[in-house]
C-alpha cells in the first residue's frame, strides 16, 4: 500500500512539473484580462445550488443503486483505489484463460546405487525426462 502511495505521489509531482512547463517560451500575455467577460451573450448562468443527487436525472436504476451503496458505505479513497486495482488484476487474469497454455517440464537425476548382493561396487544411474503439453 505504501508503495502505491509513493508511486501516486511521484506521478502527481511529475504532472505538476509538466504543468508548470505548459505555457512554454512563446507565451504572450492576452490583451484582455481574464476577469473581463468577452462574448457571453448566449451564456446562461444560474445562482441555484447544483442538485446533490445529480445521478437521478439519468433515471438509471443501476446508477442510482451504485450511488446509494457508495454513499452508504462511504468508502475511503485509498480503499476504493485498491479495489479498482484488485478488479483490474482479476479481469486481466481472467483474460489469460482465453490464451493458449503451454507447459514444458524437464528433470534430470544422477545417483550411485549399490549392486544387488554383498558387493561394494556401485552402479551409476542417470535418469532424464522431458514433457510437453499444450492446450
Residue pairs with C-beta under 8 A, 6 or more apart in sequence:
1 78
1 82
4 81
4 82
4 85
5 78
32 38
51 57
53 67
55 63
55 64
55 67
56 64
75 83
100 134
100 135
101 134
101 135
102 132
102 133
102 134
103 131
103 132
103 133
103 134
104 130
104 131
104 132
104 133
105 129
105 130
105 131
105 132
105 133
106 128
106 129
106 130
106 131
107 127
107 128
107 129
108 126
108 127
108 128
108 129
109 126
109 127
109 128
110 124
110 125
110 126
110 127
111 124
111 125
112 122
112 123
112 124
112 125
113 122
113 123
113 125
114 120
114 121
114 122
114 123
115 121
115 122
115 123
